[in-house]
Amino acid sequence: MDHQDFKPVVLYKNKPKPQINNLPKNGNVNKENDGLVEVPKSFTKEFGKKLAGFRTSSNMTRKDLALKLNVKESIIGDIENGKQLYDGNLVHKLKRIYPQL
């Protein structure tokens, strides 16, 4: 293969990625025991009550709203009960439907 003018390509499996830093991307940290512990944010129950009020005033079921937002019906229920973790994309979709939220 001396007549070829290119070098062979070697592929490696499971090459470890270099870690830049160990801080979470959203910046929500809580110092506890000299280590960083991420504190997840979730939707508040007040936000869920507002959403349920707007949803029922527009005569929509959880299923109708879930279809409109392209999410599962259980996610709408979890938001209304304050159990769903915060998702900025989902808030943006909700504000397009209900700008007064």
Biopython code that builds the backbone (N, CA, C, O; Angstrom):
import numpy as np
from Bio.PDB.StructureBuilder import StructureBuilder

atoms = [
    (1, "MET", "N", (0.820, -1.190, 0.000)),
    (1, "MET", "CA", (0.000, 0.000, 0.000)),
    (1, "MET", "C", (0.864, 1.254, 0.000)),
    (1, "MET", "O", (0.445, 2.296, 0.504)),
    (2, "ASP", "N", (2.018, 1.165, -0.540)),
    (2, "ASP", "CA", (2.911, 2.309, -0.592)),
    (2, "ASP", "C", (2.462, 3.349, -1.605)),
    (2, "ASP", "O", (2.902, 4.497, -1.543)),
    (3, "HIS", "N", (1.618, 2.982, -2.509)),
    (3, "HIS", "CA", (1.175, 3.917, -3.534)),
    (3, "HIS", "C", (0.074, 4.860, -3.060)),
    (3, "HIS", "O", (-0.229, 5.834, -3.749)),
    (4, "GLN", "N", (-0.546, 4.593, -1.875)),
    (4, "GLN", "CA", (-1.616, 5.442, -1.370)),
    (4, "GLN", "C", (-1.023, 6.642, -0.642)),
    (4, "GLN", "O", (0.002, 6.534, 0.031)),
    (5, "ASP", "N", (-1.696, 7.808, -0.790)),
    (5, "ASP", "CA", (-1.174, 9.025, -0.178)),
    (5, "ASP", "C", (-1.981, 9.468, 1.047)),
    (5, "ASP", "O", (-1.925, 10.640, 1.417)),
    (6, "PHE", "N", (-2.716, 8.575, 1.671)),
    (6, "PHE", "CA", (-3.471, 8.942, 2.870)),
    (6, "PHE", "C", (-3.122, 7.981, 4.002)),
    (6, "PHE", "O", (-2.649, 6.865, 3.787)),
    (7, "LYS", "N", (-3.378, 8.466, 5.220)),
    (7, "LYS", "CA", (-3.078, 7.669, 6.401)),
    (7, "LYS", "C", (-4.319, 6.870, 6.790)),
    (7, "LYS", "O", (-5.439, 7.340, 6.587)),
    (8, "PRO", "N", (-4.142, 5.682, 7.339)),
    (8, "PRO", "CA", (-5.306, 4.905, 7.770)),
    (8, "PRO", "C", (-5.973, 5.561, 8.979)),
    (8, "PRO", "O", (-5.316, 6.173, 9.821)),
    (9, "VAL", "N", (-7.297, 5.414, 9.040)),
    (9, "VAL", "CA", (-8.080, 5.970, 10.131)),
    (9, "VAL", "C", (-8.294, 4.875, 11.168)),
    (9, "VAL", "O", (-8.695, 3.760, 10.834)),
    (10, "VAL", "N", (-8.021, 5.203, 12.429)),
    (10, "VAL", "CA", (-8.191, 4.242, 13.512)),
    (10, "VAL", "C", (-9.302, 4.749, 14.416)),
    (10, "VAL", "O", (-9.231, 5.875, 14.908)),
    (11, "LEU", "N", (-10.336, 3.929, 14.642)),
    (11, "LEU", "CA", (-11.457, 4.292, 15.494)),
    (11, "LEU", "C", (-11.302, 3.592, 16.838)),
    (11, "LEU", "O", (-10.930, 2.421, 16.909)),
    (12, "TYR", "N", (-11.598, 4.341, 17.907)),
    (12, "TYR", "CA", (-11.513, 3.793, 19.259)),
    (12, "TYR", "C", (-12.906, 3.696, 19.854)),
    (12, "TYR", "O", (-13.742, 4.573, 19.639)),
    (13, "LYS", "N", (-13.151, 2.641, 20.593)),
    (13, "LYS", "CA", (-14.424, 2.484, 21.276)),
    (13, "LYS", "C", (-14.308, 3.023, 22.702)),
    (13, "LYS", "O", (-13.267, 2.903, 23.349)),
    (14, "ASN", "N", (-15.410, 3.623, 23.176)),
    (14, "ASN", "CA", (-15.532, 4.073, 24.557)),
    (14, "ASN", "C", (-14.375, 4.954, 25.015)),
    (14, "ASN", "O", (-13.834, 4.765, 26.105)),
    (15, "LYS", "N", (-14.008, 5.899, 24.194)),
    (15, "LYS", "CA", (-12.958, 6.835, 24.579)),
    (15, "LYS", "C", (-13.540, 7.798, 25.607)),
    (15, "LYS", "O", (-14.556, 8.434, 25.327)),
    (16, "PRO", "N", (-12.940, 7.928, 26.776)),
    (16, "PRO", "CA", (-13.520, 8.798, 27.808)),
    (16, "PRO", "C", (-13.454, 10.262, 27.385)),
    (16, "PRO", "O", (-12.469, 10.728, 26.813)),
    (17, "LYS", "N", (-14.552, 10.974, 27.693)),
    (17, "LYS", "CA", (-14.608, 12.396, 27.375)),
    (17, "LYS", "C", (-13.923, 13.187, 28.477)),
    (17, "LYS", "O", (-14.069, 12.852, 29.652)),
    (18, "PRO", "N", (-13.188, 14.214, 28.127)),
    (18, "PRO", "CA", (-12.568, 15.035, 29.171)),
    (18, "PRO", "C", (-13.623, 15.851, 29.904)),
    (18, "PRO", "O", (-14.536, 16.395, 29.283)),
    (19, "GLN", "N", (-13.497, 15.937, 31.238)),
    (19, "GLN", "CA", (-14.447, 16.692, 32.033)),
    (19, "GLN", "C", (-13.914, 18.105, 32.236)),
    (19, "GLN", "O", (-12.798, 18.305, 32.716)),
    (20, "ILE", "N", (-14.743, 19.087, 31.858)),
    (20, "ILE", "CA", (-14.344, 20.480, 32.005)),
    (20, "ILE", "C", (-14.499, 20.906, 33.455)),
    (20, "ILE", "O", (-13.554, 21.402, 34.069)),
    (21, "ASN", "N", (-15.684, 20.713, 33.995)),
    (21, "ASN", "CA", (-15.921, 20.982, 35.419)),
    (21, "ASN", "C", (-17.104, 20.152, 35.871)),
    (21, "ASN", "O", (-17.842, 19.613, 35.046)),
    (22, "ASN", "N", (-17.283, 20.050, 37.148)),
    (22, "ASN", "CA", (-18.343, 19.213, 37.695)),
    (22, "ASN", "C", (-19.550, 20.007, 38.147)),
    (22, "ASN", "O", (-20.416, 19.449, 38.821)),
    (23, "LEU", "N", (-19.647, 21.279, 37.810)),
    (23, "LEU", "CA", (-20.780, 22.096, 38.213)),
    (23, "LEU", "C", (-21.981, 21.785, 37.338)),
    (23, "LEU", "O", (-21.823, 21.547, 36.141)),
    (24, "PRO", "N", (-23.175, 21.781, 37.909)),
    (24, "PRO", "CA", (-24.367, 21.579, 37.087)),
    (24, "PRO", "C", (-24.584, 22.755, 36.142)),
    (24, "PRO", "O", (-24.188, 23.882, 36.441)),
    (25, "LYS", "N", (-25.212, 22.488, 35.004)),
    (25, "LYS", "CA", (-25.397, 23.512, 33.984)),
    (25, "LYS", "C", (-26.368, 24.605, 34.399)),
    (25, "LYS", "O", (-26.216, 25.755, 33.989)),
    (26, "ASN", "N", (-27.369, 24.258, 35.212)),
    (26, "ASN", "CA", (-28.360, 25.261, 35.572)),
    (26, "ASN", "C", (-27.917, 26.139, 36.740)),
    (26, "ASN", "O", (-28.599, 27.116, 37.049)),
    (27, "GLY", "N", (-26.817, 25.834, 37.392)),
    (27, "GLY", "CA", (-26.283, 26.690, 38.444)),
    (27, "GLY", "C", (-26.959, 26.540, 39.787)),
    (27, "GLY", "O", (-26.606, 27.259, 40.722)),
    (28, "ASN", "N", (-27.914, 25.641, 39.927)),
    (28, "ASN", "CA", (-28.591, 25.430, 41.202)),
    (28, "ASN", "C", (-27.784, 24.456, 42.047)),
    (28, "ASN", "O", (-27.886, 23.242, 41.874)),
    (29, "VAL", "N", (-26.990, 24.989, 42.953)),
    (29, "VAL", "CA", (-26.182, 24.130, 43.803)),
    (29, "VAL", "C", (-26.423, 24.488, 45.256)),
    (29, "VAL", "O", (-26.780, 25.620, 45.580)),
    (30, "ASN", "N", (-26.231, 23.539, 46.103)),
    (30, "ASN", "CA", (-26.368, 23.734, 47.532)),
    (30, "ASN", "C", (-25.134, 23.122, 48.177)),
    (30, "ASN", "O", (-24.893, 21.924, 48.027)),
    (31, "LYS", "N", (-24.350, 23.919, 48.890)),
    (31, "LYS", "CA", (-23.146, 23.390, 49.521)),
    (31, "LYS", "C", (-23.545, 22.633, 50.774)),
    (31, "LYS", "O", (-24.149, 23.179, 51.698)),
    (32, "GLU", "N", (-23.191, 21.371, 50.771)),
    (32, "GLU", "CA", (-23.537, 20.536, 51.902)),
    (32, "GLU", "C", (-22.420, 19.519, 52.080)),
    (32, "GLU", "O", (-22.073, 18.803, 51.141)),
    (33, "ASN", "N", (-21.867, 19.455, 53.262)),
    (33, "ASN", "CA", (-20.771, 18.537, 53.568)),
    (33, "ASN", "C", (-19.572, 18.750, 52.646)),
    (33, "ASN", "O", (-18.968, 17.786, 52.175)),
    (34, "ASP", "N", (-19.232, 20.003, 52.392)),
    (34, "ASP", "CA", (-18.100, 20.392, 51.551)),
    (34, "ASP", "C", (-18.172, 19.818, 50.134)),
    (34, "ASP", "O", (-17.144, 19.675, 49.473)),
    (35, "GLY", "N", (-19.355, 19.496, 49.673)),
    (35, "GLY", "CA", (-19.531, 19.010, 48.312)),
    (35, "GLY", "C", (-20.692, 19.740, 47.674)),
    (35, "GLY", "O", (-21.493, 20.367, 48.368)),
    (36, "LEU", "N", (-20.789, 19.664, 46.367)),
    (36, "LEU", "CA", (-21.873, 20.311, 45.658)),
    (36, "LEU", "C", (-23.001, 19.310, 45.443)),
    (36, "LEU", "O", (-22.788, 18.210, 44.931)),
    (37, "VAL", "N", (-24.191, 19.708, 45.839)),
    (37, "VAL", "CA", (-25.376, 18.875, 45.654)),
    (37, "VAL", "C", (-26.374, 19.689, 44.860)),
    (37, "VAL", "O", (-26.713, 20.809, 45.244)),
    (38, "GLU", "N", (-26.847, 19.137, 43.758)),
    (38, "GLU", "CA", (-27.792, 19.860, 42.913)),
    (38, "GLU", "C", (-29.171, 19.855, 43.558)),
    (38, "GLU", "O", (-29.651, 18.821, 44.022)),
    (39, "VAL", "N", (-29.799, 21.026, 43.580)),
    (39, "VAL", "CA", (-31.140, 21.160, 44.128)),
    (39, "VAL", "C", (-32.102, 21.318, 42.956)),
    (39, "VAL", "O", (-32.126, 22.376, 42.328)),
    (40, "PRO", "N", (-32.906, 20.278, 42.642)),
    (40, "PRO", "CA", (-33.805, 20.378, 41.498)),
    (40, "PRO", "C", (-34.975, 21.311, 41.785)),
    (40, "PRO", "O", (-35.522, 21.325, 42.888)),
    (41, "LYS", "N", (-35.346, 22.085, 40.780)),
    (41, "LYS", "CA", (-36.506, 22.962, 40.893)),
    (41, "LYS", "C", (-37.721, 22.223, 40.355)),
    (41, "LYS", "O", (-37.610, 21.420, 39.429)),
    (42, "SER", "N", (-38.865, 22.494, 40.932)),
    (42, "SER", "CA", (-40.093, 21.897, 40.429)),
    (42, "SER", "C", (-41.162, 22.973, 40.347)),
    (42, "SER", "O", (-41.030, 24.050, 40.930)),
    (43, "PHE", "N", (-42.220, 22.663, 39.614)),
    (43, "PHE", "CA", (-43.339, 23.590, 39.509)),
    (43, "PHE", "C", (-44.000, 23.704, 40.882)),
    (43, "PHE", "O", (-44.116, 22.713, 41.603)),
    (44, "THR", "N", (-44.429, 24.899, 41.238)),
    (44, "THR", "CA", (-45.085, 25.101, 42.523)),
    (44, "THR", "C", (-46.552, 24.720, 42.423)),
    (44, "THR", "O", (-47.115, 24.649, 41.330)),
    (45, "LYS", "N", (-47.156, 24.479, 43.564)),
    (45, "LYS", "CA", (-48.583, 24.142, 43.576)),
    (45, "LYS", "C", (-49.426, 25.337, 43.154)),
    (45, "LYS", "O", (-50.496, 25.167, 42.569)),
    (46, "GLU", "N", (-48.943, 26.564, 43.452)),
    (46, "GLU", "CA", (-49.672, 27.770, 43.035)),
    (46, "GLU", "C", (-49.731, 27.856, 41.512)),
    (46, "GLU", "O", (-50.764, 28.196, 40.935)),
    (47, "PHE", "N", (-48.591, 27.538, 40.866)),
    (47, "PHE", "CA", (-48.558, 27.544, 39.405)),
    (47, "PHE", "C", (-49.521, 26.487, 38.865)),
    (47, "PHE", "O", (-50.231, 26.728, 37.889)),
    (48, "GLY", "N", (-49.540, 25.318, 39.504)),
    (48, "GLY", "CA", (-50.449, 24.252, 39.077)),
    (48, "GLY", "C", (-51.904, 24.628, 39.227)),
    (48, "GLY", "O", (-52.730, 24.286, 38.382)),
    (49, "LYS", "N", (-52.227, 25.345, 40.321)),
    (49, "LYS", "CA", (-53.610, 25.784, 40.512)),
    (49, "LYS", "C", (-54.007, 26.811, 39.462)),
    (49, "LYS", "O", (-55.131, 26.790, 38.959)),
    (50, "LYS", "N", (-53.077, 27.715, 39.129)),
    (50, "LYS", "CA", (-53.365, 28.699, 38.081)),
    (50, "LYS", "C", (-53.599, 28.002, 36.744)),
    (50, "LYS", "O", (-54.530, 28.336, 36.011)),
    (51, "LEU", "N", (-52.742, 27.029, 36.438)),
    (51, "LEU", "CA", (-52.873, 26.293, 35.184)),
    (51, "LEU", "C", (-54.197, 25.542, 35.144)),
    (51, "LEU", "O", (-54.888, 25.559, 34.125)),
    (52, "ALA", "N", (-54.556, 24.884, 36.240)),
    (52, "ALA", "CA", (-55.827, 24.147, 36.289)),
    (52, "ALA", "C", (-57.003, 25.097, 36.117)),
    (52, "ALA", "O", (-57.976, 24.759, 35.442)),
    (53, "GLY", "N", (-56.927, 26.286, 36.721)),
    (53, "GLY", "CA", (-57.990, 27.267, 36.576)),
    (53, "GLY", "C", (-58.146, 27.741, 35.142)),
    (53, "GLY", "O", (-59.265, 27.813, 34.634)),
    (54, "PHE", "N", (-57.041, 28.066, 34.483)),
    (54, "PHE", "CA", (-57.101, 28.510, 33.088)),
    (54, "PHE", "C", (-57.575, 27.379, 32.184)),
    (54, "PHE", "O", (-58.328, 27.604, 31.236)),
    (55, "ARG", "N", (-57.131, 26.168, 32.482)),
    (55, "ARG", "CA", (-57.522, 25.020, 31.660)),
    (55, "ARG", "C", (-59.021, 24.753, 31.764)),
    (55, "ARG", "O", (-59.683, 24.524, 30.751)),
    (56, "THR", "N", (-59.554, 24.780, 32.975)),
    (56, "THR", "CA", (-60.980, 24.510, 33.141)),
    (56, "THR", "C", (-61.844, 25.666, 32.638)),
    (56, "THR", "O", (-62.954, 25.449, 32.152)),
    (57, "SER", "N", (-61.332, 26.899, 32.753)),
    (57, "SER", "CA", (-62.114, 28.032, 32.250)),
    (57, "SER", "C", (-62.216, 28.020, 30.726)),
    (57, "SER", "O", (-63.163, 28.563, 30.159)),
    (58, "SER", "N", (-61.240, 27.399, 30.068)),
    (58, "SER", "CA", (-61.316, 27.290, 28.610)),
    (58, "SER", "C", (-61.919, 25.953, 28.171)),
    (58, "SER", "O", (-61.822, 25.575, 27.004)),
    (59, "ASN", "N", (-62.550, 25.233, 29.129)),
    (59, "ASN", "CA", (-63.248, 23.973, 28.853)),
    (59, "ASN", "C", (-62.337, 22.935, 28.191)),
    (59, "ASN", "O", (-62.730, 22.269, 27.232)),
    (60, "MET", "N", (-61.141, 22.811, 28.708)),
    (60, "MET", "CA", (-60.204, 21.809, 28.199)),
    (60, "MET", "C", (-59.961, 20.764, 29.276)),
    (60, "MET", "O", (-59.919, 21.079, 30.465)),
    (61, "THR", "N", (-59.805, 19.533, 28.854)),
    (61, "THR", "CA", (-59.419, 18.472, 29.776)),
    (61, "THR", "C", (-57.890, 18.392, 29.793)),
    (61, "THR", "O", (-57.214, 19.013, 28.973)),
    (62, "ARG", "N", (-57.366, 17.622, 30.737)),
    (62, "ARG", "CA", (-55.914, 17.426, 30.777)),
    (62, "ARG", "C", (-55.428, 16.791, 29.482)),
    (62, "ARG", "O", (-54.353, 17.117, 28.980)),
    (63, "LYS", "N", (-56.228, 15.888, 28.956)),
    (63, "LYS", "CA", (-55.860, 15.203, 27.716)),
    (63, "LYS", "C", (-55.805, 16.177, 26.545)),
    (63, "LYS", "O", (-54.895, 16.107, 25.719)),
    (64, "ASP", "N", (-56.781, 17.092, 26.471)),
    (64, "ASP", "CA", (-56.798, 18.090, 25.391)),
    (64, "ASP", "C", (-55.560, 18.974, 25.448)),
    (64, "ASP", "O", (-54.931, 19.242, 24.425)),
    (65, "LEU", "N", (-55.212, 19.431, 26.666)),
    (65, "LEU", "CA", (-54.045, 20.298, 26.827)),
    (65, "LEU", "C", (-52.766, 19.532, 26.512)),
    (65, "LEU", "O", (-51.847, 20.075, 25.899)),
    (66, "ALA", "N", (-52.707, 18.271, 26.931)),
    (66, "ALA", "CA", (-51.521, 17.461, 26.651)),
    (66, "ALA", "C", (-51.340, 17.264, 25.148)),
    (66, "ALA", "O", (-50.215, 17.316, 24.651)),
    (67, "LEU", "N", (-52.425, 17.041, 24.425)),
    (67, "LEU", "CA", (-52.333, 16.893, 22.973)),
    (67, "LEU", "C", (-51.860, 18.189, 22.321)),
    (67, "LEU", "O", (-51.078, 18.166, 21.371)),
    (68, "LYS", "N", (-52.340, 19.319, 22.839)),
    (68, "LYS", "CA", (-51.959, 20.607, 22.280)),
    (68, "LYS", "C", (-50.480, 20.919, 22.529)),
    (68, "LYS", "O", (-49.823, 21.551, 21.702)),
    (69, "LEU", "N", (-49.961, 20.466, 23.689)),
    (69, "LEU", "CA", (-48.561, 20.713, 24.039)),
    (69, "LEU", "C", (-47.630, 19.609, 23.576)),
    (69, "LEU", "O", (-46.410, 19.744, 23.670)),
    (70, "ASN", "N", (-48.200, 18.509, 23.071)),
    (70, "ASN", "CA", (-47.427, 17.357, 22.620)),
    (70, "ASN", "C", (-46.638, 16.728, 23.777)),
    (70, "ASN", "O", (-45.454, 16.421, 23.641)),
    (71, "VAL", "N", (-47.317, 16.542, 24.915)),
    (71, "VAL", "CA", (-46.740, 15.869, 26.073)),
    (71, "VAL", "C", (-47.737, 14.830, 26.573)),
    (71, "VAL", "O", (-48.865, 14.757, 26.084)),
    (72, "LYS", "N", (-47.317, 14.028, 27.550)),
    (72, "LYS", "CA", (-48.224, 13.028, 28.125)),
    (72, "LYS", "C", (-49.224, 13.693, 29.064)),
    (72, "LYS", "O", (-48.952, 14.740, 29.652)),
    (73, "GLU", "N", (-50.374, 13.066, 29.188)),
    (73, "GLU", "CA", (-51.420, 13.589, 30.072)),
    (73, "GLU", "C", (-50.959, 13.591, 31.528)),
    (73, "GLU", "O", (-51.347, 14.469, 32.298)),
    (74, "SER", "N", (-50.147, 12.629, 31.905)),
    (74, "SER", "CA", (-49.664, 12.544, 33.285)),
    (74, "SER", "C", (-48.765, 13.727, 33.647)),
    (74, "SER", "O", (-48.698, 14.120, 34.811)),
    (75, "ILE", "N", (-48.083, 14.288, 32.671)),
    (75, "ILE", "CA", (-47.230, 15.447, 32.934)),
    (75, "ILE", "C", (-48.080, 16.650, 33.324)),
    (75, "ILE", "O", (-47.712, 17.403, 34.225)),
    (76, "ILE", "N", (-49.205, 16.833, 32.657)),
    (76, "ILE", "CA", (-50.109, 17.932, 33.009)),
    (76, "ILE", "C", (-50.621, 17.746, 34.431)),
    (76, "ILE", "O", (-50.684, 18.706, 35.199)),
    (77, "GLY", "N", (-50.987, 16.522, 34.784)),
    (77, "GLY", "CA", (-51.447, 16.236, 36.144)),
    (77, "GLY", "C", (-50.363, 16.485, 37.176)),
    (77, "GLY", "O", (-50.636, 17.017, 38.252)),
    (78, "ASP", "N", (-49.126, 16.100, 36.852)),
    (78, "ASP", "CA", (-48.013, 16.327, 37.781)),
    (78, "ASP", "C", (-47.716, 17.810, 37.958)),
    (78, "ASP", "O", (-47.366, 18.240, 39.058)),
    (79, "ILE", "N", (-47.849, 18.594, 36.901)),
    (79, "ILE", "CA", (-47.644, 20.045, 37.014)),
    (79, "ILE", "C", (-48.708, 20.638, 37.930)),
    (79, "ILE", "O", (-48.402, 21.453, 38.800)),
    (80, "GLU", "N", (-49.951, 20.228, 37.732)),
    (80, "GLU", "CA", (-51.039, 20.771, 38.535)),
    (80, "GLU", "C", (-50.929, 20.363, 40.001)),
    (80, "GLU", "O", (-51.431, 21.067, 40.878)),
    (81, "ASN", "N", (-50.277, 19.234, 40.275)),
    (81, "ASN", "CA", (-50.092, 18.786, 41.654)),
    (81, "ASN", "C", (-48.752, 19.210, 42.246)),
    (81, "ASN", "O", (-48.475, 18.919, 43.409)),
    (82, "GLY", "N", (-47.914, 19.895, 41.462)),
    (82, "GLY", "CA", (-46.628, 20.369, 41.957)),
    (82, "GLY", "C", (-45.565, 19.291, 42.051)),
    (82, "GLY", "O", (-44.621, 19.428, 42.829)),
    (83, "LYS", "N", (-45.693, 18.235, 41.287)),
    (83, "LYS", "CA", (-44.732, 17.127, 41.340)),
    (83, "LYS", "C", (-43.759, 17.109, 40.170)),
    (83, "LYS", "O", (-42.731, 16.437, 40.242)),
    (84, "GLN", "N", (-44.053, 17.824, 39.105)),
    (84, "GLN", "CA", (-43.230, 17.802, 37.901)),
    (84, "GLN", "C", (-42.030, 18.720, 38.062)),
    (84, "GLN", "O", (-42.163, 19.835, 38.566)),
    (85, "LEU", "N", (-40.853, 18.257, 37.636)),
    (85, "LEU", "CA", (-39.662, 19.095, 37.667)),
    (85, "LEU", "C", (-39.793, 20.203, 36.631)),
    (85, "LEU", "O", (-40.436, 20.030, 35.596)),
    (86, "TYR", "N", (-39.176, 21.338, 36.925)),
    (86, "TYR", "CA", (-39.271, 22.523, 36.081)),
    (86, "TYR", "C", (-38.655, 22.250, 34.720)),
    (86, "TYR", "O", (-37.568, 21.681, 34.621)),
    (87, "ASP", "N", (-39.355, 22.658, 33.679)),
    (87, "ASP", "CA", (-38.878, 22.521, 32.308)),
    (87, "ASP", "C", (-39.191, 23.814, 31.575)),
    (87, "ASP", "O", (-40.358, 24.141, 31.363)),
    (88, "GLY", "N", (-38.166, 24.545, 31.188)),
    (88, "GLY", "CA", (-38.344, 25.833, 30.534)),
    (88, "GLY", "C", (-39.071, 25.737, 29.214)),
    (88, "GLY", "O", (-39.866, 26.617, 28.881)),
    (89, "ASN", "N", (-38.813, 24.675, 28.449)),
    (89, "ASN", "CA", (-39.499, 24.502, 27.164)),
    (89, "ASN", "C", (-40.994, 24.319, 27.362)),
    (89, "ASN", "O", (-41.801, 24.832, 26.587)),
    (90, "LEU", "N", (-41.354, 23.589, 28.398)),
    (90, "LEU", "CA", (-42.769, 23.361, 28.682)),
    (90, "LEU", "C", (-43.453, 24.654, 29.126)),
    (90, "LEU", "O", (-44.603, 24.904, 28.765)),
    (91, "VAL", "N", (-42.753, 25.468, 29.902)),
    (91, "VAL", "CA", (-43.313, 26.759, 30.325)),
    (91, "VAL", "C", (-43.537, 27.646, 29.109)),
    (91, "VAL", "O", (-44.551, 28.338, 29.022)),
    (92, "HIS", "N", (-42.599, 27.627, 28.174)),
    (92, "HIS", "CA", (-42.739, 28.430, 26.958)),
    (92, "HIS", "C", (-43.971, 27.992, 26.160)),
    (92, "HIS", "O", (-44.715, 28.832, 25.655)),
    (93, "LYS", "N", (-44.183, 26.682, 26.048)),
    (93, "LYS", "CA", (-45.362, 26.179, 25.337)),
    (93, "LYS", "C", (-46.648, 26.597, 26.050)),
    (93, "LYS", "O", (-47.625, 26.985, 25.409)),
    (94, "LEU", "N", (-46.636, 26.513, 27.390)),
    (94, "LEU", "CA", (-47.828, 26.885, 28.157)),
    (94, "LEU", "C", (-48.134, 28.377, 28.006)),
    (94, "LEU", "O", (-49.296, 28.772, 27.911)),
    (95, "LYS", "N", (-47.088, 29.199, 27.984)),
    (95, "LYS", "CA", (-47.310, 30.652, 27.877)),
    (95, "LYS", "C", (-47.820, 31.034, 26.495)),
    (95, "LYS", "O", (-48.472, 32.068, 26.349)),
    (96, "ARG", "N", (-47.540, 30.229, 25.481)),
    (96, "ARG", "CA", (-48.106, 30.509, 24.168)),
    (96, "ARG", "C", (-49.617, 30.267, 24.160)),
    (96, "ARG", "O", (-50.363, 30.964, 23.472)),
    (97, "ILE", "N", (-50.057, 29.272, 24.932)),
    (97, "ILE", "CA", (-51.488, 28.975, 24.992)),
    (97, "ILE", "C", (-52.188, 29.902, 25.988)),
    (97, "ILE", "O", (-53.255, 30.443, 25.698)),
    (98, "TYR", "N", (-51.580, 30.078, 27.158)),
    (98, "TYR", "CA", (-52.122, 30.922, 28.214)),
    (98, "TYR", "C", (-51.117, 32.041, 28.544)),
    (98, "TYR", "O", (-50.315, 31.883, 29.464)),
    (99, "PRO", "N", (-51.145, 33.160, 27.819)),
    (99, "PRO", "CA", (-50.154, 34.230, 28.055)),
    (99, "PRO", "C", (-50.249, 34.860, 29.443)),
    (99, "PRO", "O", (-49.275, 35.456, 29.904)),
    (100, "GLN", "N", (-51.386, 34.749, 30.119)),
    (100, "GLN", "CA", (-51.553, 35.369, 31.431)),
    (100, "GLN", "C", (-50.924, 34.535, 32.551)),
    (100, "GLN", "O", (-50.972, 34.959, 33.706)),
    (101, "LEU", "N", (-50.338, 33.370, 32.263)),
    (101, "LEU", "CA", (-49.715, 32.529, 33.299)),
    (101, "LEU", "C", (-48.540, 33.230, 33.916)),
    (101, "LEU", "O", (-47.891, 32.681, 34.806)),
]
sb = StructureBuilder()
sb.init_structure("model")
sb.init_model(0)
sb.init_chain("A")
sb.init_seg("    ")
for serial, (resi, resn, name, xyz) in enumerate(atoms, 1):
    if name == "N":
        sb.init_residue(resn, " ", resi, " ")
    sb.init_atom(name, np.array(xyz, "f"), 0.0, 1.0, " ", f" {name:<3s}", serial, name[0])
structure = sb.get_structure()
